[in-house]
Every structure is written in C-alpha cells, then in structure tokens.
C-alpha cells in the first residue's frame, strides 16, 4: 500500500505510529477518490454537449481544477506525515471508491453520475474526520473538513443543474 514507507520515515509529530498509519490510510483513500473524480470530471468537461453546454462546460472546469488542487494538498499532507502518497492509476483504482469515467453523451447522465460520486466521497470523508480528530491531528481534520465542504458544494451545484 502507498503508506508502507510511513514505518521507516515516521516523523516525531506527537502522533502515535498507529494513529499515523490510520490517518495516512484515510488520506490515501480520499486522495484516490479525489484524483479519480478529477479525471472523470475533466473527461465530462471535454465531452459534454446539449442545450446547457456552456454552463456545464464552465462549471465542470471549475470543479476539475478544484479537485486537481485538492489532490496536491492531500498528497502533500501524506508526505508531511511521513507516508508515500499513491501516485499511479493502479494505486488510485485499487483505493478509490469512485468508479472510473463511464462514457456517455447525455449531459444529464454525466451530471447525475457526478452528483452520486460527490455524495459517495462525502460519505467516505465524514467518518475519516473522526479518525484524524481521534489522532489529535487537527491539520488533517481541517483538510478533510475542507474537502467535505467542497464536495457538498459541488454536489449542490450539480443537483441544481437537474432541477
């Protein structure tokens, strides 16, 4: 797993080795879901068609840029905690809950898929905040709470396109 180097590079941060392992596993999962959702959102951005093309195209661009930046923050947090971040498609696929891009030419299907994916990530992140808080790792808890808010906003924006 991507966090295997955490045992040999454990920094002295006031977090137990067991808690560091749990926090880094949580971060690896969120990073993998974030990256997978980034690729999927960008693919939909490229291929969306229909009467709401412009608004969807622009919204999806905003979302995939935000996801890209978030993946970098998550990976850097793992590195700060002494772990190696997943960095290959194989690792992301193994760890991610979000499923890879499913080609479709229907904009409503794209939006529904992304709503579902964002809601899936929300449900993954919410209990992981407790993992970080239980480890007394407030920096990771803050990062995960920010991700939670970002996915809640993205899901809301996407749902609004379906009304």
C-alpha positions in Angstrom: 0.0 0.0 0.0 1.1 3.6 -0.6 1.7 4.2 3.1 4.3 1.5 3.6 7.2 3.9 4.0 5.4 5.6 7.0 7.0 3.0 9.2 10.6 3.8 8.1 10.1 7.6 7.8 7.9 8.2 10.9 8.4 11.9 11.9 8.1 12.9 15.5 4.9 14.9 15.4 3.2 13.8 18.6 1.0 11.3 16.8 1.4 7.6 17.6 2.6 5.3 14.8 -0.8 3.5 14.9 -2.7 6.8 14.5 -0.3 8.0 11.8 -1.0 4.8 9.8 -4.8 5.3 10.2 -4.6 8.9 9.2 -2.4 8.2 6.2 -4.7 5.3 5.1 -7.6 7.8 5.3 -5.7 10.4 3.3 -4.8 7.8 0.7 -8.4 6.9 0.2 -9.6 10.5 -0.1 -6.7 11.2 -2.5 -7.6 8.3 -4.7 -11.2 9.3 -4.8 -10.3 12.9 -5.5 -8.0 12.0 -8.3 -10.4 9.6 -9.9 -13.2 12.2 -9.6 -10.8 14.8 -11.1 -10.2 12.6 -14.2 -13.9 11.8 -14.6 -15.0 15.5 -14.2 -12.4 16.6 -16.7 -13.5 13.9 -19.2 -17.1 15.1 -18.9 -16.0 18.7 -19.3 -14.3 17.8 -22.6 -17.3 15.8 -23.9 -20.4 17.5 -22.6 -23.0 18.5 -25.3 -26.5 19.9 -25.3 -28.5 23.0 -24.6 -26.7 23.7 -21.3 -23.2 23.1 -22.8 -21.6 26.4 -21.9 -22.8 26.5 -18.3 -21.9 22.8 -17.7 -18.6 23.1 -19.5 -17.5 26.0 -17.3 -18.8 24.5 -14.1 -17.1 21.2 -14.7 -13.9 23.1 -15.5 -14.1 24.9 -12.1 -14.7 21.6 -10.4 -11.9 19.6 -12.0 -9.4 22.4 -11.3 -10.5 22.5 -7.6 -10.2 18.6 -7.5 -6.7 18.8 -9.1 -5.5 21.3 -6.5 -7.1 19.3 -3.7 -5.3 16.1 -4.8 -2.0 18.0 -4.5 -2.8 19.2 -0.9 -3.8 15.7 0.1 -0.7 14.1 -1.3 1.5 16.8 0.3 -0.2 16.2 3.7 0.6 12.5 3.4 4.3 13.4 2.7 4.3 15.7 5.7 3.1 12.8 7.8 6.0 10.6 6.5 4.0 8.5 4.1 4.3 7.9 0.4 1.3 9.1 -1.5 -0.4 6.9 -4.1 0.7 8.2 -7.5 -0.3 5.7 -10.1 -3.5 4.8 -11.8 -3.2 1.3 -10.4 -3.0 2.6 -6.9 -5.8 5.1 -7.3 -8.0 2.3 -8.9 -7.2 0.0 -6.0 -8.0 2.5 -3.3 -10.8 4.6 -4.8 -14.5 4.2 -4.1 -15.5 6.4 -7.1 -15.6 4.4 -10.3 -13.7 5.4 -13.4 -15.3 7.5 -16.1 -18.2 5.9 -17.9 -18.5 7.4 -21.4 -21.9 8.9 -22.1 -23.1 11.6 -24.5 -26.0 12.5 -22.2 -25.3 15.6 -20.1 -28.0 14.7 -17.5 -26.4 11.3 -17.1 -23.0 13.0 -16.6 -24.4 15.3 -14.0 -26.2 12.5 -12.2 -23.0 10.4 -12.2 -21.0 13.3 -10.7 -23.7 14.1 -8.1 -23.5 10.4 -7.0 -19.7 10.4 -7.0 -19.5 13.6 -4.9 -22.1 12.2 -2.5 -20.1 9.0 -2.2 -16.9 10.9 -1.4 -18.9 12.9 1.2 -19.9 9.7 2.9 -16.3 8.4 2.8 -14.8 11.6 4.3 -17.3 12.3 7.1 -16.1 9.4 9.4 -12.5 10.0 8.4 -12.6 13.4 10.0 -13.1 11.5 13.3 -10.1 9.3 12.5 -7.9 12.5 12.3 -9.5 14.1 15.3 -9.1 10.9 17.4 -5.4 11.0 16.4 -5.3 14.6 17.6 -4.2 15.6 14.0 -6.2 18.8 13.7 -4.4 19.8 10.5 -5.6 16.7 8.7 -9.1 17.1 10.2 -9.2 20.6 8.9 -8.1 19.5 5.4 -10.7 16.7 5.4 -13.4 19.2 6.6 -12.5 21.5 3.7 -12.8 18.6 1.3 -16.2 17.7 2.8 -17.4 21.2 2.3 -16.1 21.3 -1.3 -17.8 18.1 -2.2 -21.1 19.2 -0.6 -20.9 22.4 -2.7 -20.1 20.5 -5.9 -23.0 18.1 -5.4 -25.4 21.0 -4.7 -24.2 22.9 -7.8 -24.6 19.7 -9.9 -28.0 18.9 -8.5 -29.1 22.4 -9.3 -28.4 21.7 -13.0 -31.0 18.9 -12.9 -33.9 20.9 -11.5 
